[in-house]
């Protein structure tokens, strides 16, 4: 724990020197464990051909590790009070640029394309971040739904959120976010992180996942929008049977929906959390052709 405590002390001293505080509103908990920082860098599988967009670099403890491993790092930080500390942390690197922006309003593909004009050797875009817990899901879904051209997204998140992203059909934590993320990505757990690795110490433990974005989706869809419409409806009230949850979709009454589900070899009495991606796709494709 000595190294961890040293890291915490250093962060607190840095913040104090700059008369800065930790923002509860922005969910700021800075990673202080150097061993965890190195494992994240390793788990992201970075090379000198990679351009990394780091979400929420804070005061740069992970940024420096990424800069040592990747060809170039674009650090996107929303909190202007942290920028001076971030600049100080990375001043020894010539492959880092800092942007004072909200990642939810940042066009990441455009950033990457512009950088390639001066750095054509950067073959891959990868995203890394220690995400604020309150905004983890919106950030991940924004990146996936907008089709950002990244190879992977390596992110630290609240352990309970990570469990939902990794959940298998039939498990208590399997839900709409599980289906969505697994449709777009292969989900890999990199490591679990104790709350004691942060300053200030949060109330929950964390997990680092790498989401490898699929080149080919795991199921073939006639209409992607219909697929997600079915998924949302299915999980809108988890206690409902599939029949009750989906009745009304595409103006189908309960009896019509029962017959439709049976025609797709799906028991109308099942619940959404028991369905595989393939079964959701079977329902969506059938509805889109009606």
C-alpha positions as CSV (number, residue, x, y, z in Angstrom):
1,X,0.0,0.0,0.0
2,X,3.0,2.3,0.4
3,X,3.1,3.1,-3.4
4,X,-0.6,3.8,-3.3
5,X,-0.3,6.1,-0.4
6,X,2.6,7.9,-2.0
7,X,0.5,8.5,-5.1
8,X,-2.4,9.9,-3.0
9,X,-0.1,12.2,-1.2
10,X,1.4,13.5,-4.5
11,X,-2.1,14.1,-5.9
12,X,-3.2,16.0,-2.8
13,X,0.0,18.1,-2.8
14,X,-0.4,18.9,-6.5
15,X,-4.0,20.0,-6.1
16,X,-3.1,22.1,-3.0
17,X,-0.3,23.9,-4.9
18,X,-2.7,24.9,-7.6
19,X,-5.4,25.8,-5.0
20,X,-7.8,23.3,-6.7
21,X,-10.4,21.0,-5.2
22,X,-12.0,17.7,-6.2
23,X,-15.4,18.4,-8.0
24,X,-18.2,16.2,-6.6
25,X,-20.4,17.6,-9.4
26,X,-18.0,16.1,-12.1
27,X,-17.5,12.9,-10.1
28,X,-13.8,13.4,-9.7
29,X,-11.9,10.5,-8.1
30,X,-8.3,10.4,-9.3
31,X,-6.4,7.1,-9.7
32,X,-3.4,7.0,-7.4
33,X,-2.1,3.4,-7.7
34,X,0.8,3.3,-10.1
35,X,0.4,-0.5,-10.5
36,X,-3.2,-0.1,-11.6
37,X,-2.2,2.7,-14.0
38,X,0.4,0.4,-15.6
39,X,-2.1,-2.4,-15.9
40,X,-4.6,-0.1,-17.7
41,X,-1.9,0.9,-20.1
42,X,-1.0,-2.7,-20.8
43,X,-4.7,-3.8,-21.0
44,X,-5.4,-1.2,-23.6
45,X,-2.9,-3.0,-25.9
46,X,-1.3,0.2,-27.2
47,X,1.5,0.6,-29.8
48,X,3.3,3.6,-31.4
49,X,0.8,3.3,-34.3
50,X,-2.1,4.1,-32.0
51,X,-3.8,7.5,-31.5
52,X,-5.4,7.5,-28.0
53,X,-8.2,9.8,-27.1
54,X,-8.3,9.9,-23.3
55,X,-11.6,10.9,-21.6
56,X,-11.2,12.8,-18.4
57,X,-7.4,12.9,-17.9
58,X,-7.7,14.9,-14.7
59,X,-4.2,15.9,-13.6
60,X,-2.5,13.5,-16.0
61,X,-1.5,10.4,-14.0
62,X,-2.8,8.0,-16.6
63,X,-2.0,10.4,-19.5
64,X,1.7,10.0,-19.0
65,X,1.4,6.2,-19.0
66,X,-0.6,6.3,-22.2
67,X,1.9,8.7,-23.8
68,X,4.8,6.3,-23.1
69,X,3.0,3.5,-24.9
70,X,1.0,5.1,-27.7
71,X,2.0,7.1,-30.8
72,X,-0.1,10.1,-29.8
73,X,-2.5,11.1,-27.0
74,X,-5.4,13.6,-27.2
75,X,-6.5,14.3,-23.6
76,X,-10.1,15.7,-23.4
77,X,-10.8,17.4,-20.1
78,X,-14.0,19.3,-19.2
79,X,-12.7,20.9,-16.0
80,X,-10.7,24.0,-16.9
81,X,-9.2,24.3,-13.4
82,X,-7.2,21.0,-14.0
83,X,-5.7,22.1,-17.3
84,X,-2.6,23.8,-15.7
85,X,-1.8,20.7,-13.7
86,X,-2.4,18.5,-16.7
87,X,-0.1,20.6,-18.9
88,X,2.6,20.4,-16.2
89,X,2.3,16.6,-15.9
90,X,2.8,16.0,-19.7
91,X,5.4,18.8,-20.4
92,X,8.1,16.1,-21.0
93,X,6.1,14.5,-23.8
94,X,5.9,15.8,-27.4
95,X,3.1,13.4,-28.4
96,X,0.3,14.8,-26.2
97,X,-2.3,17.5,-26.9
98,X,-4.8,18.8,-24.4
99,X,-8.4,19.8,-25.3
100,X,-10.6,21.7,-22.8
101,X,-13.9,20.2,-24.0
102,X,-16.9,18.1,-23.0
103,X,-16.4,14.6,-24.5
104,X,-20.2,14.4,-25.1
105,X,-19.8,17.4,-27.5
106,X,-16.6,16.2,-29.1
107,X,-16.4,14.8,-32.6
108,X,-13.8,12.1,-32.0
109,X,-13.6,10.8,-35.5
110,X,-13.0,14.4,-36.8
111,X,-10.2,14.9,-34.2
112,X,-8.6,11.7,-35.5
113,X,-8.9,12.5,-39.1
114,X,-7.4,15.9,-38.7
115,X,-4.5,14.5,-36.7
116,X,-3.8,12.0,-39.5
117,X,-3.0,14.9,-41.8
118,X,0.2,15.5,-39.9
119,X,0.7,12.1,-38.3
120,X,-0.1,9.6,-41.1
121,X,1.7,6.8,-39.3
122,X,-1.2,6.6,-36.7
123,X,-3.1,3.6,-38.0
124,X,-5.6,3.1,-35.1
125,X,-7.9,5.1,-32.9
126,X,-8.3,3.8,-29.4
127,X,-10.2,5.4,-26.5
128,X,-9.2,5.2,-22.9
129,X,-10.8,6.8,-19.8
130,X,-11.5,6.7,-16.1
131,X,-15.1,7.7,-16.5
132,X,-17.2,9.5,-13.9
133,X,-19.7,7.0,-12.5
134,X,-22.7,9.2,-13.1
135,X,-22.1,9.5,-16.9
136,X,-20.5,6.2,-17.8
137,X,-23.4,4.7,-19.7
138,X,-24.2,7.9,-21.7
139,X,-20.6,8.3,-22.8
140,X,-20.2,4.6,-23.9
141,X,-23.5,4.6,-25.8
142,X,-22.7,7.9,-27.5
143,X,-19.5,6.4,-28.8
144,X,-21.1,3.2,-30.0
145,X,-24.3,4.6,-31.5
146,X,-22.4,7.3,-33.4
147,X,-20.2,4.6,-34.8
148,X,-16.9,6.1,-33.7
149,X,-14.2,4.5,-35.8
150,X,-12.2,3.2,-32.8
151,X,-10.6,-0.2,-32.5
152,X,-11.4,-0.3,-28.7
153,X,-12.6,1.5,-25.7
154,X,-10.8,0.8,-22.5
155,X,-12.6,2.3,-19.5
156,X,-12.7,2.3,-15.7
157,X,-16.2,2.2,-14.4
158,X,-18.3,1.3,-11.3
159,X,-18.1,-2.4,-10.7
160,X,-21.9,-2.8,-10.8
161,X,-22.0,-1.1,-14.2
162,X,-19.3,-3.4,-15.6
163,X,-21.2,-6.5,-14.4
164,X,-24.2,-5.3,-16.4
165,X,-22.1,-4.9,-19.5
166,X,-20.6,-8.3,-19.2
167,X,-23.8,-10.1,-18.1
168,X,-25.0,-13.2,-19.9
169,X,-28.6,-14.0,-20.8
170,X,-30.5,-15.5,-17.8
171,X,-28.5,-13.6,-15.2
172,X,-30.0,-11.1,-12.8
173,X,-27.9,-8.2,-14.2
174,X,-28.6,-8.9,-17.9
175,X,-30.5,-5.9,-19.4
176,X,-30.9,-3.6,-22.3
177,X,-27.4,-2.1,-21.8
178,X,-25.9,-5.6,-21.9
179,X,-27.5,-6.4,-25.2
180,X,-26.5,-3.0,-26.7
181,X,-22.9,-3.2,-25.7
182,X,-22.5,-6.8,-26.6
183,X,-24.1,-6.2,-30.0
184,X,-21.4,-3.5,-30.8
185,X,-18.4,-5.0,-28.9
186,X,-16.6,-8.0,-27.5
187,X,-16.4,-7.2,-23.8
188,X,-13.2,-8.1,-21.9
189,X,-12.4,-7.6,-18.2
190,X,-8.9,-6.2,-17.7
191,X,-8.8,-5.9,-13.9
192,X,-10.8,-5.1,-10.8
193,X,-9.8,-2.0,-8.8
194,X,-10.4,-1.3,-5.1
195,X,-11.9,2.0,-4.0
196,X,-8.7,2.5,-2.0
197,X,-6.8,3.1,-5.3
198,X,-8.4,6.5,-5.6
199,X,-8.3,9.9,-4.0
200,X,-10.8,10.9,-2.7
201,X,-11.9,7.4,-1.9
202,X,-15.3,6.7,-3.6
203,X,-18.0,4.6,-2.1
204,X,-17.8,1.8,-4.6
205,X,-15.2,-0.4,-6.2
206,X,-14.3,-0.3,-9.9
207,X,-13.6,-2.5,-12.9
208,X,-11.6,-1.8,-16.0
209,X,-13.1,-3.2,-19.2
210,X,-11.9,-3.2,-22.8
211,X,-14.6,-3.0,-25.4
212,X,-13.2,-4.3,-28.6
213,X,-15.5,-2.9,-31.3
214,X,-16.7,-5.6,-33.7
215,X,-16.0,-5.3,-37.4
216,X,-18.9,-7.7,-37.9
217,X,-22.0,-7.7,-35.7
218,X,-22.9,-11.0,-34.0
219,X,-26.4,-11.1,-35.5
220,X,-27.8,-10.1,-38.9
221,X,-30.5,-7.5,-38.7
222,X,-33.1,-6.3,-41.3
223,X,-33.6,-3.1,-39.3
224,X,-31.3,-2.1,-36.5
225,X,-33.7,0.5,-35.1
226,X,-36.4,-2.3,-34.8
227,X,-33.9,-4.5,-32.9
228,X,-33.3,-1.8,-30.3
229,X,-37.0,-1.0,-30.1
230,X,-37.7,-4.6,-29.2
231,X,-34.9,-4.7,-26.7
232,X,-36.1,-1.5,-25.0
233,X,-39.7,-2.7,-24.9
234,X,-38.7,-6.1,-23.6
235,X,-36.8,-4.7,-20.6
236,X,-39.1,-1.7,-20.0
237,X,-40.8,-3.7,-17.2
238,X,-38.6,-6.6,-16.2
239,X,-41.3,-8.5,-14.3
240,X,-43.5,-8.7,-17.4
241,X,-43.6,-11.7,-19.7
242,X,-42.3,-11.1,-23.2
243,X,-45.9,-11.4,-24.4
244,X,-47.1,-8.5,-22.2
245,X,-44.0,-6.4,-22.7
246,X,-44.1,-6.6,-26.5
247,X,-47.9,-6.5,-27.0
248,X,-48.7,-3.3,-28.9
249,X,-45.5,-3.2,-30.9
250,X,-46.2,-2.7,-34.5
251,X,-49.9,-2.5,-33.6
252,X,-50.0,-6.2,-32.7
253,X,-52.6,-7.2,-30.1
254,X,-51.8,-9.7,-27.4
255,X,-53.2,-12.7,-29.3
256,X,-51.4,-11.7,-32.5
257,X,-48.2,-11.2,-30.6
258,X,-48.6,-14.6,-29.0
259,X,-48.9,-16.3,-32.3
260,X,-46.0,-14.3,-33.7
261,X,-43.7,-15.3,-30.9
262,X,-44.7,-18.9,-31.2
263,X,-44.0,-18.8,-34.9
264,X,-40.4,-17.7,-34.0
265,X,-40.1,-20.6,-31.6
266,X,-40.0,-18.3,-28.6
267,X,-42.2,-19.0,-25.6
268,X,-44.4,-16.0,-24.9
269,X,-44.2,-16.6,-21.2
270,X,-40.4,-16.0,-21.1
271,X,-38.9,-12.7,-19.8
272,X,-36.6,-10.5,-21.7
273,X,-33.5,-11.3,-19.6
274,X,-33.6,-14.9,-20.8
275,X,-33.3,-14.1,-24.5
276,X,-30.1,-14.3,-26.4
277,X,-29.0,-11.6,-28.9
278,X,-30.0,-14.1,-31.7
279,X,-33.5,-14.4,-30.3
280,X,-34.0,-10.7,-30.0
281,X,-32.8,-10.5,-33.6
282,X,-35.3,-13.2,-34.7
283,X,-38.1,-11.2,-33.2
284,X,-37.0,-7.8,-34.6
285,X,-36.4,-9.2,-38.1
286,X,-39.8,-10.9,-38.1
287,X,-41.5,-7.6,-37.0
288,X,-39.7,-5.5,-39.6
289,X,-41.0,-7.7,-42.4
290,X,-44.7,-7.5,-41.3
